[in-house]
Amino acid sequence: MSAIVAVVVGLASLLLGLPLVFTIFVVNFIGGYIPYIGAFLGGGLAVIIAWGDGGIGVAALMLVIVLAANLLLENFVEPKVMGRTLDIHPLVVLIVTALGGFLAGIVGLILAVPFTVIAGNAIGRLRSRGFFTVVADRAEPTVKGLLD
């Protein structure tokens, strides 16, 4: 998904004769891995460069291209792919992305969702093997002793 948006925006930048085409491509590609705000940052950079180089008309055209590429993919293709692949609710994505950015900056923004999916799968596997039941059974006498 990220590569498709980056190619569309990068190709549009190249066709419009903008400077820093490679930078626009890279920022849009990496931004695609940051849910919600990555597309805003990558598209914003492309629009600002277009405005600075070609004026308001070129910036408006770049804005339309960026919005079309991101909105089409994010609203039609990505939910189907992400829903089947990751099986995670969009609200969880939003919350863990914000938390990851708060705790670990840009790296946290990128890795928050994959780590959440991995942790969820690990917890599910541990639960199916009875790990939590064993831990609870072993902890029960200690907890009762502390409460008495």
Number of C-alpha atoms within 10 A of each C-alpha: 15 18 15 15 28 27 17 18 28 25 16 18 24 16 10 16 14 19 15 13 20 14 14 25 24 16 20 30 23 16 24 24 18 23 19 15 16 20 27 18 16 24 27 18 16 30 24 17 21 24 19 14 15 14 12 14 11 21 20 14 16 24 20 13 20 26 17 15 20 23 15 13 16 16 10 10 12 16 13 11 12 13 12 10 9 14 10 15 10 12 9 12 18 16 12 20 24 18 15 20 17 12 13 13 12 15 12 19 23 21 17 24 23 13 14 17 15 12 12 13 13 12 14 11 12 13 12 11 11 10 12 13 13 10 10 11 10 11 11 11 11 10 11 9 8 8 7 5
